[in-house]
Amino acid sequence: MLDFYPQFWTKAFDFEGRTKRIDFWKILLVNIVLGFIIAKFVEPLYYLFAIASICPSIAMNVRRIRDTGRQWQWIFIGFVPIIGAFWLLWIECQPSSEP
């Protein structure tokens, strides 16, 4: 059932390639649920999980942006106040482009 999740950790430093839209959202959902469960029962472990998942999350976002046919630098749009996060979300919701 969760055979897609290990790729999140094994491709932690892989900024090349692509991440399909469905894989991106499934991994994001699993990370959110896992984060809530860990935070509820073992709070110090949650901080370790959050810090450990920073680089894999950035790599996954870069691969997802590249999958939409844009350059990886679009990840920085998230730093624009107020609208940037929504714009990045919109980009990540776009379908995959042809390679």
N, C-alpha and C positions, 0 to 999 in steps of 0.2 A: 504494500500500500504506500509506503513512504520511500520507495526505491529512488525517487528523484532527490531526496533531501541530502544524501551524502555528497552529491556533486557540489552543493553549496560550500562544503568544507574542503573538498579536494581541489576545487578550482579557486581557492582563496586568493591566490596571487596571479591568476590567469586573466589578464585584461584584454586578451585577444579572443576572437571568436564571437559567438552570439549566444544569447539566452532567449528562448522562446517565451512568448507572452504568458502562456499557461504555466510554464515552469516557474517563471518569475513570481506570479501571484500565489502559486501553491507554496513556494518556499517562504514568501513573505508572511502568509497566513500561519504556517507552521511556526515560524520564528515568533510571531506575536503571541500565539497560544502558549508556546513553550516558555516565553518570557513571563507571561502572567502566572503560569503554574509554578515556575521556579521562584518568582518573586513572592508568591503567596506562602510557600513552604520553607524556602531556604534563601532568605533575602541576601546574605553576603555572596552566595553563589550566583545570584542574578547579576550582580555588578561584574563578576568575572565573565559571565556569558555575554553581557552587553559589550564589554570591551573586546572580547575575543571575536565577536561577530562584526566589528567595524570594517575591517579590511575585506572580508568576504562580501559584505553588503555593498561596498563601493565597487568592487570588481564585478559583482552581479549587475549593478546599475549601469556600469559602463558597457558591459556586454549587451544589456537590454537596449540601451540607446543605440548601439551599433547595429543591433538587429532591426531597428526601425529605419535604418538607412541614413542616420545622422552621424556626425563625427562625435567622438567621445567627449570633446570639450563642452558639449551641451550639458554635461552634468553640473557645470558651474552655474547654470541658470537657477539652480536651487538656492543660491546665495542672494538672489535679488529679493529685497524685502517684500513681504505680503504676497505678491503674485508669483514669485519664483517657484515656490513649492507646488503650487497648483499647475504651473506650466510644465514642470518636470513630471508631475503625475499624468498630465495630458499626453506628454511624449511617451511615457511608459505604457499608456493604454492603447497606443497606436498598433495596428497590425504589423507583422513582419514584412520587410521589403524583400524583393528578390535579390539573391547574392550576386 
